[in-house]
Amino acid sequence: MNLGRDIVATVIAADSPLGQVARAVDIATSHLPAVHQPRACPFCVAAGWPCRPFLDAAQHITDHGVDVAGLVPRDLQQVLWPDKPAIRAS
């Protein structure tokens, strides 16, 4: 049973802006809902999504100057930011 989304791994410099928040990225992305359940965290089902661990990790990422929108799949961006157009693939 797949609880979340497909993932990829990448290597980044530890002292880069993204490298400095790598653990928070792991937390935020592990709490992303499955494609067909945009309001259900695979770990925090009772709390729904966006759940507290996601929000805390996203805040930490943002506080370090990294744009969280690039880490959130397009279909979930409307859930988080309903008044903001979703990022389009080029």
MARBA-3410 file (N, C-alpha, C, O; in Angstrom, 1 decimal):
90
0.8,-1.2,0.0,0.0,0.0,0.0,0.9,1.2,0.0,1.8,1.4,0.8 ~ 0.6,2.2,-0.9,1.4,3.4,-1.0,0.6,4.5,-0.3,-0.5,4.9,-0.7 ~ 1.2,5.0,0.8,0.5,6.0,1.6,0.7,7.4,1.1,-0.1,8.3,1.4 ~ 1.8,7.6,0.4,2.1,9.0,0.0,2.3,9.1,-1.5,1.5,8.6,-2.3 ~ 3.3,9.8,-1.9,3.5,10.1,-3.3,4.8,9.5,-3.7,5.7,9.1,-2.9
5.1,9.4,-5.0,6.4,8.9,-5.5,7.4,10.0,-5.1,7.1,11.2,-5.1 ~ 8.6,9.6,-4.9,9.6,10.5,-4.4,10.9,10.3,-5.3,11.1,9.3,-6.0 ~ 11.7,11.3,-5.3,13.0,11.3,-5.9,14.0,11.8,-4.8,13.7,12.5,-3.9 ~ 15.3,11.3,-5.0,16.3,11.8,-4.1,17.3,12.6,-4.9,17.5,12.4,-6.1 ~ 17.9,13.6,-4.3,18.9,14.5,-5.0,20.0,14.8,-4.0,19.8,14.7,-2.8
21.1,15.2,-4.5,22.2,15.6,-3.7,22.4,17.1,-3.8,22.4,17.6,-4.9 ~ 22.5,17.7,-2.6,22.7,19.1,-2.6,23.9,19.4,-1.6,24.1,18.7,-0.7 ~ 24.5,20.6,-1.8,25.6,21.0,-0.8,25.0,21.3,0.5,24.0,22.0,0.6 ~ 25.6,20.7,1.6,25.0,20.9,2.9,25.0,22.4,3.3,24.2,22.8,4.2 ~ 25.9,23.2,2.8,26.0,24.6,3.2,25.2,25.5,2.3,25.3,26.7,2.4
24.4,24.9,1.4,23.6,25.7,0.5,22.3,26.0,1.3,22.0,25.4,2.3 ~ 21.5,27.0,0.8,20.2,27.3,1.5,19.3,26.1,1.7,18.8,25.9,2.7 ~ 19.2,25.3,0.6,18.4,24.1,0.7,19.0,23.1,1.6,18.3,22.4,2.3 ~ 20.3,22.9,1.5,21.0,22.0,2.4,20.8,22.3,3.9,20.7,21.4,4.7 ~ 20.7,23.6,4.2,20.5,24.0,5.6,19.2,23.6,6.2,19.0,23.5,7.4
18.2,23.3,5.3,16.9,23.0,5.7,16.5,21.6,5.3,15.3,21.3,5.2 ~ 17.4,20.8,4.9,17.2,19.4,4.4,16.3,18.6,5.3,15.4,17.9,4.8 ~ 16.5,18.6,6.6,15.7,17.8,7.5,14.2,18.3,7.5,13.3,17.5,7.5 ~ 14.0,19.6,7.4,12.7,20.2,7.4,12.0,19.8,6.1,10.8,19.6,6.0 ~ 12.8,19.8,5.0,12.2,19.4,3.7,11.7,17.9,3.8,10.7,17.6,3.3
12.6,17.1,4.4,12.2,15.7,4.6,10.9,15.5,5.4,10.0,14.8,5.0 ~ 10.8,16.3,6.4,9.5,16.3,7.2,8.3,16.8,6.4,7.3,16.1,6.4 ~ 8.5,17.9,5.8,7.4,18.5,5.1,6.9,17.6,4.0,5.7,17.3,3.8 ~ 7.8,17.0,3.2,7.4,16.2,2.1,6.9,14.8,2.5,6.1,14.2,1.8 ~ 7.3,14.3,3.7,6.8,13.1,4.1,5.4,13.2,4.6,4.6,12.2,4.7
4.9,14.4,4.9,3.6,14.7,5.4,2.7,15.2,4.2,1.6,15.7,4.5 ~ 3.1,15.1,3.0,2.2,15.4,1.9,1.2,14.3,1.7,1.5,13.2,1.8 ~ 0.0,14.7,1.4,-1.1,13.8,1.1,-0.9,13.0,-0.2,-0.2,13.4,-1.1 ~ -1.6,11.8,-0.2,-1.6,11.1,-1.5,-2.4,11.9,-2.5,-3.2,12.8,-2.2 ~ -2.2,11.5,-3.8,-2.8,12.3,-4.9,-4.3,12.4,-4.8,-4.8,13.5,-5.0
-5.0,11.4,-4.4,-6.4,11.4,-4.4,-7.0,11.8,-3.0,-8.2,11.6,-2.9 ~ -6.2,12.2,-2.1,-6.7,12.5,-0.8,-6.0,13.8,-0.3,-5.2,13.8,0.6 ~ -6.3,15.0,-1.0,-5.6,16.2,-0.7,-5.8,16.8,0.7,-5.1,17.8,1.1 ~ -6.7,16.3,1.5,-6.9,16.8,2.8,-6.5,15.8,3.9,-6.9,16.0,5.1 ~ -5.8,14.7,3.6,-5.4,13.7,4.5,-3.9,13.4,4.6,-3.4,12.9,3.6
-3.3,13.8,5.7,-1.9,13.5,5.9,-1.7,12.0,6.1,-2.5,11.4,6.8 ~ -0.8,11.4,5.4,-0.6,9.9,5.6,-0.2,9.5,7.1,-0.3,8.4,7.4 ~ 0.3,10.5,7.9,0.7,10.2,9.2,-0.2,10.8,10.3,-0.4,10.3,11.4 ~ -0.8,12.0,10.0,-1.6,12.7,10.9,-3.1,12.7,10.5,-3.7,13.8,10.4 ~ -3.6,11.6,10.2,-5.0,11.5,9.6,-6.0,12.2,10.4,-6.9,12.8,9.8
-6.0,12.1,11.7,-7.0,12.7,12.5,-7.0,14.2,12.4,-8.0,14.9,12.6 ~ -5.8,14.8,12.1,-5.6,16.3,12.1,-5.9,16.8,10.7,-6.1,18.0,10.5 ~ -5.9,16.0,9.7,-6.1,16.4,8.3,-4.9,17.1,7.8,-3.8,17.1,8.4 ~ -5.0,17.7,6.6,-3.8,18.4,6.0,-4.2,19.7,5.5,-5.3,19.9,4.9 ~ -3.4,20.7,5.7,-2.0,20.7,6.2,-2.0,20.4,7.7,-2.7,21.1,8.4
-1.1,19.5,8.0,-1.0,19.1,9.4,0.1,20.0,10.1,0.8,20.7,9.4 ~ 0.1,19.9,11.4,1.1,20.7,12.2,2.5,20.4,11.8,3.3,21.4,11.6 ~ 2.9,19.1,11.7,4.3,18.9,11.3,4.7,19.5,9.9,5.8,20.1,9.8 ~ 3.8,19.4,9.0,4.0,20.1,7.7,4.2,21.6,7.8,5.1,22.2,7.3 ~ 3.2,22.2,8.6,3.2,23.7,8.7,4.5,24.1,9.4,5.1,25.1,9.1
4.9,23.4,10.5,6.1,23.8,11.2,7.3,23.7,10.3,8.2,24.6,10.3 ~ 7.4,22.6,9.6,8.6,22.4,8.7,8.6,23.5,7.6,9.6,24.0,7.3 ~ 7.4,23.8,7.0,7.3,24.8,6.0,7.7,26.1,6.5,8.4,26.9,5.8 ~ 7.3,26.5,7.7,7.7,27.7,8.3,9.2,27.8,8.5,9.9,28.8,8.2 ~ 9.8,26.7,9.0,11.3,26.7,9.1,12.0,26.9,7.8,13.0,27.6,7.7
11.5,26.2,6.8,12.1,26.3,5.4,12.0,27.8,5.0,13.0,28.3,4.5 ~ 10.8,28.4,5.1,10.6,29.8,4.7,11.5,30.7,5.5,12.0,31.7,4.9 ~ 11.6,30.5,6.8,12.4,31.3,7.6,13.9,31.4,7.2,14.6,32.3,7.4 ~ 14.3,30.3,6.5,15.7,30.2,6.0,15.8,30.7,4.5,16.8,30.4,3.9 ~ 14.7,31.3,4.0,14.8,31.9,2.7,14.6,30.9,1.5,14.9,31.3,0.4
14.0,29.8,1.8,13.8,28.8,0.7,12.3,28.8,0.4,11.5,28.8,1.3 ~ 11.9,28.9,-0.9,10.5,28.9,-1.3,9.8,27.5,-1.1,10.2,26.6,-1.8 ~ 8.9,27.4,-0.3,8.2,26.2,0.0,7.4,25.7,-1.3,7.1,24.5,-1.5 ~ 6.9,26.7,-2.0,6.0,26.4,-3.2,6.7,25.4,-4.2,6.1,24.6,-4.8 ~ 8.1,25.5,-4.2,8.8,24.5,-5.1,8.8,23.1,-4.6,9.3,22.2,-5.3
8.4,22.9,-3.4,8.4,21.6,-2.7,7.0,20.9,-2.7,6.9,19.8,-2.4 ~ 6.0,21.7,-3.0,4.6,21.3,-2.9,4.1,21.0,-4.3,4.1,21.9,-5.2 ~ 3.6,19.8,-4.5,3.0,19.4,-5.8,1.9,20.4,-6.2,1.2,20.9,-5.4 ~ 1.8,20.7,-7.5,0.8,21.6,-8.1,-0.6,21.4,-7.6,-1.3,22.3,-7.3 ~ -1.0,20.1,-7.5,-2.4,19.9,-7.1,-2.7,20.3,-5.6,-3.8,20.5,-5.2
-1.6,20.4,-4.8,-1.8,20.7,-3.4,-1.6,22.2,-3.2,-2.0,22.7,-2.1 ~ -1.1,22.9,-4.1,-0.9,24.4,-3.9,-2.2,25.1,-3.8,-2.3,26.1,-3.1 ~ -3.2,24.7,-4.5,-4.5,25.3,-4.3,-5.1,25.0,-3.0,-5.9,25.9,-2.5 ~ -4.8,24.0,-2.3,-5.2,23.7,-0.9,-4.5,24.7,0.0,-5.2,25.2,0.9 ~ -3.2,24.9,-0.1,-2.5,25.7,0.8,-2.7,27.2,0.5,-2.9,28.0,1.4
-2.7,27.6,-0.8,-2.8,29.0,-1.2,-4.0,29.1,-2.2,-3.7,29.3,-3.4 ~ -5.2,29.1,-1.8,-6.4,29.1,-2.7,-6.4,30.4,-3.6,-7.0,30.3,-4.6 ~ -5.9,31.5,-3.1,-6.0,32.7,-3.9,-4.8,32.9,-4.8,-4.7,34.0,-5.5 ~ -3.8,32.0,-4.8,-2.6,32.2,-5.5,-2.6,31.2,-6.7,-2.9,30.0,-6.5 ~ -2.3,31.7,-7.9,-2.2,30.7,-9.0,-1.1,29.7,-8.8,0.0,30.0,-8.3
-1.3,28.4,-9.2,-0.4,27.4,-9.0,0.8,27.6,-9.9,0.6,28.1,-11.0 ~ 2.0,27.1,-9.5,3.2,27.2,-10.4,2.9,26.2,-11.5,2.6,25.1,-11.3 ~ 3.2,26.7,-12.7,3.0,25.9,-13.9,4.3,25.3,-14.4,5.4,26.0,-14.3 ~ 4.3,24.1,-14.9,5.5,23.5,-15.5,5.8,24.3,-16.8,4.9,24.6,-17.5 ~ 7.1,24.5,-17.1,7.5,25.2,-18.3,7.8,24.2,-19.4,8.1,24.7,-20.5
END
